[in-house]
Amino acid sequence: MNPAASYSTLEALDVLARSDDRELLEAAGVCLAQAGDPGAVRALGQLLAQRDFLARLDDVGDPQENMLHLERILAAIGGNPTQHAGAILVGLARSPDFLEIDERRIPLLSALGAVRPMTGEGAAVVRQAAAEGYYSTVIPLLIENSSPRALALLEELILDPQVDPESRASDLHSGLLPHRIEVAVLHSVERLLAQPLEPRVERGLLETIFEHRSREWFGPAINPPRPPPWEEASTEALRQVLHLAQRARSRGLSAELSESVERTAAAVQRILKGRT
């Protein structure tokens, strides 16, 4: 039985206020995160911003377990995202007690990335995290979020000349590949291609849309990012892929990438023809 399922909101709040049992604290926190009650989520956020509560929740002196239960609560908040939850997560990003362990920002950013649409305050948190060493963490979160503000920030970060072009291309491979059939993401790619891009970043965009070279891009990863089948794309998305192929043809591509563009375009055209 899931212990979180047995708590009422008042019981969960009582556990959080009094208990030193980390399993019970996690269960109560997950219960409140899933309850959909703005007041309950706000109360949970206030506790998560306090050093004393975080020390009750996890063994902060053990690097292996200093976020064990916190991660699960933040994942529950991300799994039931609302604008109320987004405001709580932004508050945690500004809490000195919460940020005493810097790695807490990773599950926090993951939860914040699940809140749609991304708010201006949420984008500011993500932008700051990117500037402070979490660039590769936030790129896939922004693509997955895919709301207008998230994609605008994605484009800003991909255009950042302070970040190594090879790193940006690598982040595009891992973040963009699973979402390359989504209309909003494809339009974001088109906007990026209209900007002055370093050749490696431009190639990273195009090869992620038109190719799939898992071993080269991700090495011997057990579960590397994978592209969804083109057959699952909407008609609008497929037409946008053909539009990107037309733009790509004017870019002076390598023979290998040019062949990939034509092969993908032909496959997309066959799918579209079958829908008429």
Protein Blocks (a to p, Z undefined) as FASTA:
>chain_A
ZZklmpcfklmmmmmmmmccfklmmmmmmmmmmnopaklmmmmmmmmmpmklmmmmpcfk
bmklmmmmmmmmmmmmmmmccfklmmmmmmmmmmmklmmpmmlmmmmmmmmmmpccddfk
lmmmmmmmmmnopmmmmmmmmmmnopaklmmmmmmmmmmmkbcfklmmmmmmmmmmmmmm
bfklmmmmmmmmmpccdfklmmmmmmmmmgccfklmnojafbdcddddfklpcfklmmmm
mmmmmmmmmnopafklmmmmmmmmmmmmmmmmmmZZ
